[in-house]
Amino acid sequence: MEFESVEEALEFLLDVNHQDNDMKVAVVNADGTRSDFKEATLEDYKESNREAVYALCDMLGLEKVYLDRWEAERVGEN
């Protein structure tokens, strides 16, 4: 997920998390092709939020925020 600006990333987060949003995600087949769309699960929402936050951190020069957390999870500290 790539954004052109902080504003675009924030707008995405506001839109995707709006209470009236019915996000759909592509169904990926075993061969890697996409077929249909399904309603997003809570995990789908979490993933899209996490990716947008990572992108925001990158744009703001704050990669350390998520890299430290990722490293702690990798070594089992959380």
C-alpha positions in Angstrom: 0.0 0.0 0.0 1.6 3.3 -1.1 0.4 6.8 -0.5 1.5 10.0 -2.2 1.2 12.1 1.0 0.4 12.0 4.7 -2.9 13.6 3.9 -3.8 10.7 1.5 -2.9 8.1 4.1 -5.0 9.8 6.8 -7.9 10.1 4.4 -7.6 6.4 3.7 -7.6 5.5 7.4 -10.7 7.7 8.0 -12.5 6.2 5.1 -11.7 2.6 5.7 -12.7 2.9 9.4 -15.9 4.9 8.9 -18.8 3.1 10.5 -20.7 2.9 7.2 -17.8 1.4 5.3 -18.3 -2.1 3.9 -14.8 -2.9 2.8 -14.4 -5.8 0.3 -11.2 -7.8 -0.3 -10.2 -9.9 -3.3 -10.2 -13.6 -3.0 -6.9 -15.0 -4.1 -6.9 -18.4 -5.6 -4.3 -21.1 -5.1 -2.7 -20.2 -8.4 -2.3 -16.6 -7.4 -5.1 -15.2 -9.5 -8.0 -13.1 -8.1 -11.5 -14.2 -8.5 -14.2 -12.7 -6.5 -14.6 -10.2 -3.6 -15.7 -11.0 -0.1 -16.6 -8.9 2.9 -13.6 -7.9 4.9 -12.9 -9.6 8.2 -11.6 -7.9 11.3 -8.2 -9.2 10.4 -8.5 -7.6 7.0 -9.3 -4.2 8.6 -6.4 -4.6 11.0 -4.0 -5.4 8.2 -5.0 -2.4 6.1 -4.7 -0.1 9.2 -1.3 -1.5 10.0 0.0 -1.0 6.5 -1.3 2.6 6.4 0.3 3.3 9.8 3.6 1.8 8.6 3.4 4.0 5.4 2.8 7.1 7.6 5.8 6.2 9.8 7.9 5.9 6.7 6.8 9.3 5.3 7.4 11.0 8.7 10.8 9.4 9.2 9.6 7.4 12.2 10.3 3.8 11.0 11.7 3.1 14.4 8.2 3.1 15.9 7.2 -0.1 14.1 10.7 -1.6 13.5 11.3 -1.7 17.3 7.9 -3.4 17.9 8.5 -5.8 15.0 11.9 -6.8 16.5 10.5 -7.3 20.0 7.7 -9.5 18.6 10.3 -11.5 16.5 12.4 -12.3 19.6 9.4 -13.0 21.7 9.3 -10.0 24.0 5.6 -9.3 23.4 
